[in-house]
Amino acid sequence: MDPLTLALLVAIITIVVLFSGISVASGLLIVATGFLLVFDGVRSLASLPDLFFAELNSFALLSIPMFIIMGASIASTRAGADLYEALERWLTRVPGGLVISNLGACALFAAMSGSSPATCAAIGKMGIPEMRKRGYPDGVAAGSIAAGGTLGILIPPSVTMIVYGIATESSIGRLFLAGVLPGIMLVALFMAWSIYATWRSGDARVLSATDYSWKQKFEILPKVLPFLLIILGVLYAMYGGIATPSETAAVGALLCLVIAVLIYKMWHPRDLWVVLRDSTRESVMILFIIGAAGVFSYMLSSLFITQSIAEWIGTLDVNRWVLMAMINLFLLVAGFFLPPVAVILMAAPILLPIITTAGFDPIWFAVILTINMEIGLISPPVGLNLYVINGIAPDISLKTILLGSLPYVACMVLAIVLLCLFPGIATWLPDYVMGQRL
């Protein structure tokens, strides 16, 4: 069978299998094993166990469970509530300041936890009721939290960036740095839209009934600063050449657990068990997908599917930006149905040779890919953040949450356009800190 025809068949069957409700990792293994068995014979299956475990034989992978523990220990405390309250106290007299406080809290909590659902839950439980009580539109209240939660996969430390780095053999340090300025840009775009939306509805002048004193503003900071110092310390150790990403992640996880115990009195072994249990569950899920994606990639390469697709696209007489638009459309649709980790591991082996041949920077492309995945988190039919918000505020309809999120989707699309026009937004900081690549 022609490799391109086989590629289409693989795509259709993979979609059908994944839509059946089976786990992503199991689905990838079933599809890969089936195609190898049919088109390459039984002998090809002998190497699959070695391939699976070879994908997991990487020291860099240790950073994934460590960063997850780091985020879980933060998410299990009142850190999100304290972060929200701190920003609310400082910005409460600013017109539209409450929604800015929520977005700022989402950005900082996302950077600390790296988890989109955890950010939505932690900030949304306090932020949404408070915004609604003060007259902010339901769409702005719910949509801003849903969109703010997506920042966890872009702002470092990001598990998604680690997975991309492993899948493409890119520098994780560069990937983390590449997400900083685009993350700040997205926060600014989200804030700008939120202020405009509240002004348009006549609610921008809604102010808090509480006028906090300077003492009240400063007394909340000691609970928040330790976590922020850990984030800055982790990044400094990584970029200062003091330690590898895996080592800094381990130290960061330990310090977050210590602070959770000392500041938030998480003394009970049951609380620590929940953190470790949930972290282990999420880590195993991600690592299982990584191993399965390695087998899936081997199948694509063994049957010459990857090479044929890259060669076919290389023969297309289209502008490279048209090609990038097609890739963005593919990533956008894939993100509607699959989690970011699965999309990266499935698409990276195919897309990387294509984007490098077209002259695009793989580090820059990682940011483009991640923003596409962020859009998927607030878009149906999966749209995990939409359902998390609906669970927090069940009296706000899913339709209202979706409509409230759409302007933030437009902000993300605008961010992608700006990154295409000014790629230095993503590449300047990595090149400045770590030097130009050869």
Secondary structure as UniProt FT lines:
FT   HELIX           3..19
FT   TURN            20..21
FT   HELIX           24..40
FT   HELIX           42..47
FT   HELIX           48..55
FT   HELIX           59..62
FT   HELIX           63..75
FT   TURN            76..78
FT   HELIX           79..91
FT   TURN            92..93
FT   TURN            95..96
FT   HELIX           97..113
FT   HELIX           116..133
FT   TURN            134..135
FT   HELIX           138..149
FT   HELIX           150..153
FT   HELIX           159..168
FT   HELIX           172..178
FT   HELIX           180..200
FT   TURN            201..202
FT   TURN            204..205
FT   HELIX           214..219
FT   HELIX           221..239
FT   TURN            240..241
FT   HELIX           245..262
FT   HELIX           269..302
FT   TURN            303..304
FT   HELIX           305..315
FT   HELIX           320..337
FT   HELIX           340..357
FT   TURN            358..359
FT   HELIX           362..377
FT   TURN            380..382
FT   HELIX           384..392
FT   TURN            394..395
FT   HELIX           398..421
FT   HELIX           424..434
//
